[in-house]
Amino acid sequence: MSIRTGDRVVVESEKVGQPERYGTVIEAGAMLRIRWDDGSESLFSPSAGSLRVLDRSESTRDATTG
């Protein structure tokens, strides 16, 4: 699956006990620009298994329950 602008994504934490991080792709290319739900933005270069694109039902649920 290719990642497109507007996709909702989740990144698992690398540290035990830290929550997952949810955001929206605002620019897609070799690097992704993601606006995280906390309002911050970052460039992200996904590696295998590090980023998951949410489907519409997950995206709606996660946006409301965090």
C-alpha positions as CSV (number, residue, x, y, z in Angstrom):
1,M,0.0,0.0,0.0
2,S,1.4,3.4,-0.9
3,I,1.1,6.3,1.6
4,R,-0.7,9.4,0.4
5,T,-1.4,12.9,1.6
6,G,-4.3,12.8,4.1
7,D,-3.7,9.2,5.3
8,R,-4.0,8.6,9.0
9,V,-0.9,6.8,10.4
10,V,0.3,5.3,13.7
11,V,3.8,4.7,14.8
12,E,4.6,2.2,17.6
13,S,6.8,3.6,20.4
14,E,10.4,2.4,20.6
15,K,10.3,2.6,24.4
16,V,8.3,0.3,26.7
17,G,5.4,2.0,28.3
18,Q,5.2,4.9,25.8
19,P,1.9,5.3,23.9
20,E,1.6,4.9,20.1
21,R,1.8,8.1,18.1
22,Y,-1.0,9.1,15.7
23,G,-0.9,11.6,12.9
24,T,-1.9,12.7,9.4
25,V,0.4,12.7,6.4
26,I,0.5,16.2,5.0
27,E,3.2,15.6,2.4
28,A,4.2,12.3,0.8
29,G,7.4,11.6,-1.0
30,A,10.7,9.8,-0.2
31,M,10.2,11.4,3.2
32,L,6.8,11.9,4.8
33,R,5.8,15.1,6.6
34,I,3.4,14.2,9.4
35,R,1.3,16.4,11.6
36,W,1.0,14.5,14.8
37,D,-2.2,14.7,16.9
38,D,-0.3,16.7,19.5
39,G,0.1,19.5,16.9
40,S,3.8,19.0,16.2
41,E,5.1,18.1,12.7
42,S,8.1,16.1,11.7
43,L,9.8,14.5,8.7
44,F,9.6,10.7,8.8
45,S,11.4,8.1,6.8
46,P,9.5,4.9,7.4
47,S,11.4,1.6,7.7
48,A,9.9,-1.9,7.6
49,G,7.2,-2.2,10.2
50,S,7.7,1.2,11.8
51,L,4.6,3.0,10.4
52,R,1.1,1.7,9.8
53,V,-1.6,3.4,7.7
54,L,-5.0,3.2,9.4
55,D,-8.1,2.3,7.5
56,R,-11.1,4.6,7.7
57,S,-12.8,2.8,10.5
58,E,-9.6,2.8,12.6
59,S,-8.8,6.4,11.7
60,T,-12.3,7.5,13.0
61,R,-12.0,5.5,16.2
62,D,-8.5,6.6,17.0
63,A,-9.2,10.3,16.3
64,T,-12.0,10.3,18.8
65,T,-10.5,8.0,21.5
66,G,-6.8,8.9,21.0
